[in-house]
Amino acid sequence: MSGYTLHTHSKSPFFDLEEIQTTLSLLPHTAAEPILHKLSSLNRGLEALGQTLQSATDVSDALALVVLMMDSAYDRKLDAEQVRCLLAPLQEKLGKAVEGMRLVM
């Protein structure tokens, strides 16, 4: 099983890597190699998806805070430039998270 390592210490919500690796060890090397390669690729994709999901969650939390701030200042006149400066970094981070998810898919 050259070159492909499943990280059995990481927990996947979709499959038990230790159990799969144990089962595959019973197969001939030539049969297990493509399966291990595909599982390793899936595992990397899931890890990347988890990171981008965290970024999207961070943006969601920040937007919730912006809404709270705007609610508390509902009777004040807002400067569009200040609002743009507040929202532009969030939009950029969300865009990167969406692009990361596209790469995984």
N, CA, C and O of each residue as an XYZ file, in Angstrom:
420
protein
N       0.827     -1.167      0.000
C       0.000      0.000      0.000
C       0.880      1.241      0.000
O       0.886      2.031      0.944
N       1.611      1.381     -1.074
C       2.587      2.457     -1.165
C       1.937      3.820     -1.359
O       0.945      3.952     -2.075
N       2.507      4.831     -0.713
C       2.144      6.206     -0.991
C       0.829      6.716     -0.440
O       0.656      7.933     -0.360
N      -0.084      5.887     -0.065
C      -1.385      6.347      0.395
C      -1.566      5.974      1.852
O      -1.519      4.802      2.227
N      -1.771      6.978      2.649
C      -1.941      6.742      4.072
C      -3.255      7.329      4.511
O      -3.531      8.505      4.271
N      -4.054      6.530      5.144
C      -5.274      7.045      5.758
C      -4.909      7.515      7.152
O      -4.223      6.810      7.892
N      -5.351      8.664      7.497
C      -5.089      9.199      8.823
C      -6.145      8.640      9.769
O      -7.219      9.218      9.934
N      -5.825      7.524     10.376
C      -6.807      6.828     11.219
C      -7.051      7.547     12.530
O      -7.999      7.219     13.244
N      -6.212      8.523     12.862
C      -6.451      9.266     14.093
C      -7.559     10.298     13.924
O      -8.141     10.753     14.909
N      -7.858     10.675     12.659
C      -8.924     11.658     12.451
C     -10.266     10.941     12.365
O     -10.384      9.877     11.756
N     -11.248     11.533     12.973
C     -12.586     10.958     12.968
C     -13.381     11.548     11.822
O     -13.504     12.768     11.714
N     -13.911     10.715     10.982
C     -14.761     11.156      9.889
C     -16.207     10.888     10.269
O     -16.525      9.813     10.777
N     -17.084     11.852     10.030
C     -18.497     11.607     10.330
C     -19.146     10.664      9.325
O     -20.286     10.240      9.515
N     -18.419     10.332      8.252
C     -19.006      9.533      7.177
C     -18.567      8.074      7.186
O     -19.337      7.200      6.787
N     -17.351      7.798      7.631
C     -16.892      6.414      7.646
C     -15.819      6.233      8.707
O     -15.131      7.184      9.077
N     -15.684      5.010      9.188
C     -14.689      4.668     10.198
C     -13.415      4.228      9.478
O     -13.345      3.126      8.934
N     -12.413      5.103      9.484
C     -11.195      4.843      8.719
C     -10.427      3.630      9.230
O      -9.867      2.872      8.438
N     -10.397      3.442     10.534
C      -9.691      2.281     11.090
C     -10.320      0.980     10.615
O      -9.620      0.044     10.229
N     -11.632      0.931     10.647
C     -12.334     -0.280     10.222
C     -12.093     -0.558      8.740
O     -11.877     -1.705      8.348
N     -12.130      0.475      7.929
C     -11.909      0.309      6.488
C     -10.480     -0.154      6.229
O     -10.256     -1.051      5.416
N      -9.511      0.452      6.917
C      -8.121      0.062      6.705
C      -7.888     -1.390      7.133
O      -7.148     -2.116      6.469
N      -8.502     -1.813      8.221
C      -8.381     -3.200      8.677
C      -8.976     -4.145      7.642
O      -8.382     -5.173      7.316
N     -10.146     -3.793      7.130
C     -10.802     -4.631      6.120
C      -9.976     -4.698      4.849
O      -9.825     -5.769      4.260
N      -9.433     -3.549      4.415
C      -8.640     -3.528      3.184
C      -7.335     -4.299      3.320
O      -6.802     -4.787      2.324
N      -6.815     -4.415      4.533
C      -5.569     -5.160      4.713
C      -5.752     -6.639      4.386
O      -4.777     -7.354      4.153
N      -7.004     -7.093      4.370
C      -7.287     -8.488      4.025
C      -7.298     -8.719      2.513
O      -7.213     -9.859      2.057
N      -7.404     -7.636      1.735
C      -7.438     -7.749      0.280
C      -6.029     -7.795     -0.291
O      -5.079     -7.353      0.356
N      -5.891     -8.329     -1.500
C      -4.584     -8.273     -2.164
C      -4.185     -6.807     -2.387
O      -5.047     -5.949     -2.579
N      -2.905     -6.532     -2.361
C      -2.379     -5.170     -2.496
C      -2.937     -4.448     -3.725
O      -3.305     -3.276     -3.649
N      -2.998     -5.146     -4.843
C      -3.453     -4.513     -6.093
C      -4.928     -4.106     -6.021
O      -5.334     -3.154     -6.687
N      -5.719     -4.800     -5.240
C      -7.134     -4.456     -5.109
C      -7.346     -3.312     -4.112
O      -8.241     -2.485     -4.283
N      -6.520     -3.279     -3.085
C      -6.694     -2.275     -2.033
C      -6.152     -0.911     -2.431
O      -6.660      0.111     -1.970
N      -5.138     -0.878     -3.274
C      -4.483      0.388     -3.648
C      -5.452      1.437     -4.193
O      -5.449      2.558     -3.684
N      -6.282      1.142     -5.196
C      -7.195      2.176     -5.706
C      -8.231      2.615     -4.670
O      -8.637      3.776     -4.642
N      -8.647      1.694     -3.834
C      -9.645      2.025     -2.800
C      -9.017      2.961     -1.776
O      -9.639      3.947     -1.382
N      -7.803      2.668     -1.342
C      -7.110      3.530     -0.392
C      -6.856      4.917     -0.985
O      -6.986      5.931     -0.300
N      -6.498      4.943     -2.253
C      -6.261      6.228     -2.920
C      -7.538      7.072     -2.910
O      -7.497      8.257     -2.581
N      -8.650      6.473     -3.263
C      -9.923      7.194     -3.303
C     -10.353      7.648     -1.910
O     -10.815      8.777     -1.743
N     -10.204      6.779     -0.911
C     -10.568      7.144      0.460
C      -9.674      8.256      1.003
O     -10.145      9.154      1.701
N      -8.408      8.193      0.685
C      -7.491      9.235      1.121
C      -7.871     10.575      0.499
O      -7.836     11.610      1.164
N      -8.228     10.545     -0.761
C      -8.665     11.757     -1.458
C      -9.955     12.304     -0.843
O     -10.091     13.510     -0.640
N     -10.887     11.418     -0.554
C     -12.141     11.838      0.097
C     -11.872     12.452      1.465
O     -12.477     13.459      1.832
N     -10.969     11.843      2.209
C     -10.640     12.347      3.537
C     -10.041     13.750      3.463
O     -10.394     14.618      4.262
N      -9.134     13.975      2.507
C      -8.549     15.310      2.332
C      -9.632     16.318      1.955
O      -9.627     17.449      2.442
N     -10.553     15.915      1.097
C     -11.653     16.792      0.699
C     -12.546     17.154      1.872
O     -12.970     18.302      2.010
N     -12.828     16.176      2.714
C     -13.662     16.440      3.889
C     -12.972     17.387      4.862
O     -13.614     18.257      5.450
N     -11.660     17.216      5.031
C     -10.915     18.117      5.911
C     -10.940     19.541      5.367
O     -11.131     20.489      6.129
N     -10.748     19.702      4.054
C     -10.785     21.029      3.437
C     -12.176     21.630      3.543
O     -12.323     22.828      3.787
N     -13.186     20.809      3.362
C     -14.561     21.288      3.479
C     -14.851     21.758      4.900
O     -15.545     22.755      5.097
N     -14.328     21.052      5.877
C     -14.498     21.468      7.273
C     -13.876     22.831      7.535
O     -14.440     23.642      8.270
N     -12.706     23.091      6.933
C     -12.043     24.389      7.106
C     -12.856     25.503      6.458
O     -13.009     26.574      7.044
N     -13.378     25.265      5.260
C     -14.159     26.310      4.597
C     -15.496     26.517      5.291
O     -16.012     27.634      5.329
N     -16.057     25.456      5.836
C     -17.292     25.597      6.598
C     -17.055     26.461      7.832
O     -17.911     27.266      8.199
N     -15.908     26.299      8.470
C     -15.579     27.130      9.627
C     -15.475     28.599      9.223
O     -15.940     29.478      9.948
N     -14.869     28.865      8.070
C     -14.775     30.250      7.584
C     -16.156     30.835      7.331
O     -16.423     31.977      7.706
N     -17.031     30.068      6.704
C     -18.396     30.546      6.447
C     -19.136     30.782      7.764
O     -19.907     31.735      7.875
N     -18.911     29.931      8.753
C     -19.529     30.102     10.067
C     -19.021     31.375     10.739
O     -19.794     32.102     11.363
N     -17.730     31.642     10.613
C     -17.156     32.867     11.179
C     -17.811     34.103     10.564
O     -18.137     35.056     11.272
N     -18.003     34.083      9.240
C     -18.647     35.214      8.561
C     -20.091     35.352      9.025
O     -20.565     36.463      9.258
N     -20.781     34.247      9.157
C     -22.163     34.289      9.636
C     -22.242     34.911     11.023
O     -23.116     35.738     11.285
N     -21.339     34.521     11.908
C     -21.305     35.086     13.258
C     -21.013     36.586     13.217
O     -21.621     37.366     13.951
N     -20.076     36.979     12.351
C     -19.738     38.396     12.240
C     -20.914     39.197     11.694
O     -21.171     40.310     12.153
N     -21.629     38.643     10.721
C     -22.800     39.338     10.178
C     -23.904     39.463     11.225
O     -24.615     40.468     11.252
N     -24.055     38.476     12.069
C     -25.033     38.559     13.154
C     -24.671     39.705     14.091
O     -25.552     40.418     14.573
N     -23.387     39.881     14.347
C     -22.932     40.988     15.181
C     -23.196     42.329     14.489
O     -23.598     43.291     15.143
N     -22.974     42.400     13.187
C     -23.258     43.624     12.437
C     -24.743     43.970     12.537
O     -25.099     45.131     12.736
N     -25.592     42.984     12.402
C     -27.037     43.216     12.517
C     -27.378     43.747     13.903
O     -28.175     44.677     14.026
N     -26.791     43.174     14.942
C     -27.022     43.666     16.301
C     -26.574     45.124     16.450
O     -27.266     45.939     17.061
N     -25.418     45.434     15.888
C     -24.911     46.799     15.951
C     -25.839     47.760     15.220
O     -26.108     48.860     15.704
N     -26.320     47.350     14.073
C     -27.215     48.214     13.294
C     -28.564     48.369     13.993
O     -29.173     49.437     13.947
N     -29.023     47.308     14.635
C     -30.270     47.409     15.399
C     -30.141     48.415     16.540
O     -31.060     49.188     16.812
N     -28.984     48.390     17.202
C     -28.798     49.296     18.333
C     -28.622     50.745     17.887
O     -28.800     51.667     18.683
N     -28.278     50.944     16.636
C     -28.080     52.293     16.104
C     -29.163     52.650     15.083
O     -28.928     53.475     14.200
N     -30.326     52.047     15.193
C     -31.369     52.246     14.179
C     -31.802     53.696     14.044
O     -32.293     54.091     12.987
N     -31.633     54.499     15.091
C     -32.069     55.893     15.033
C     -30.936     56.849     14.639
O     -31.107     58.068     14.678
N     -29.781     56.293     14.261
C     -28.645     57.110     13.844
C     -28.457     57.036     12.341
O     -28.749     56.019     11.712
N     -27.970     58.117     11.784
C     -27.647     58.143     10.363
C     -26.325     57.393     10.159
O     -25.341     57.670     10.845
N     -26.304     56.451      9.222
C     -25.101     55.662      8.970
C     -24.364     56.199      7.741
O     -24.982     56.570      6.743
N     -23.067     56.231      7.832
C     -22.212     56.624      6.714
C     -21.974     55.380      5.854
O     -21.504     54.356      6.350
N     -22.299     55.476      4.575
C     -22.169     54.326      3.674
C     -20.735     53.810      3.615
O     -20.520     52.603      3.503
N     -19.759     54.695      3.688
C     -18.354     54.270      3.634
C     -17.992     53.433      4.864
O     -17.257     52.452      4.749
N     -18.493     53.807      6.018
C     -18.226     53.027      7.223
C     -18.855     51.639      7.125
O     -18.243     50.643      7.511
N     -20.072     51.581      6.611
C     -20.744     50.282      6.444
C     -19.983     49.430      5.430
O     -19.806     48.229      5.634
N     -19.530     50.055      4.329
C     -18.753     49.321      3.320
C     -17.464     48.773      3.928
O     -17.100     47.623      3.683
N     -16.777     49.588      4.713
C     -15.530     49.144      5.355
C     -15.780     47.998      6.336
O     -14.913     47.149      6.545
N     -16.948     47.983      6.924
C     -17.306     46.923      7.857
C     -17.644     45.623      7.120
O     -17.265     44.537      7.558
N     -18.359     45.745      6.000
C     -18.854     44.559      5.312
C     -17.880     43.994      4.268
O     -17.917     42.793      3.999
N     -17.026     44.809      3.684
C     -16.129     44.346      2.610
C     -15.242     43.174      3.037
O     -15.143     42.202      2.288
N     -14.590     43.220      4.208
C     -13.770     42.066      4.604
C     -14.591     40.791      4.817
O     -14.119     39.684      4.554
N     -15.820     40.963      5.295
C     -16.682     39.789      5.490
C     -17.055     39.172      4.145
O     -17.062     37.951      3.992
N     -17.362     40.023      3.179
C     -17.705     39.532      1.844
C     -16.514     38.806      1.228
O     -16.680     37.766      0.590
N     -15.312     39.353      1.418
C     -14.108     38.727      0.878
C     -13.867     37.348      1.514
O     -13.560     36.379      0.820
N     -14.010     37.280      2.833
C     -13.804     35.998      3.527
C     -14.851     34.972      3.112
O     -14.534     33.797      2.923
N     -16.097     35.416      2.971
C     -17.150     34.500      2.531
C     -16.886     34.021      1.104
O     -17.106     32.850      0.792
N     -16.420     34.914      0.242
C     -16.075     34.530     -1.134
C     -14.993     33.462     -1.172
O     -15.068     32.521     -1.962
N     -13.982     33.610     -0.313
C     -12.905     32.606     -0.245
C     -13.438     31.267      0.251
O     -13.027     30.211     -0.231
N     -14.359     31.314      1.220
C     -14.941     30.072      1.741
C     -15.757     29.362      0.660
O     -15.682     28.141      0.515
N     -16.535     30.135     -0.092
C     -17.336     29.545     -1.172
C     -16.411     28.942     -2.234
O     -16.672     27.846     -2.730
N     -15.345     29.644     -2.581
C     -14.398     29.124     -3.572
C     -13.745     27.839     -3.060
O     -13.539     26.897     -3.825
N     -13.425     27.802     -1.778
C     -12.861     26.578     -1.187
C     -13.812     25.409     -1.284
O     -13.400     24.282     -1.558
N     -15.096     25.681     -1.058
C     -16.103     24.609     -1.175
C     -16.234     24.141     -2.610
O     -16.403     22.948     -2.865
N     -16.157     25.078     -3.555
C     -16.220     24.700     -4.979
C     -15.062     23.794     -5.361
O     -15.239     22.835     -6.111
N     -13.877     24.096     -4.846
C     -12.702     23.273     -5.155
C     -12.861     21.848     -4.639
O     -12.422     20.896     -5.285
N     -13.487     21.703     -3.482
C     -13.698     20.376     -2.906
C     -14.720     19.601     -3.720
O     -14.563     18.404     -3.962
N     -15.768     20.298     -4.140
C     -16.835     19.619     -4.875
C     -16.345     19.242     -6.251
O     -17.094     18.659     -7.034
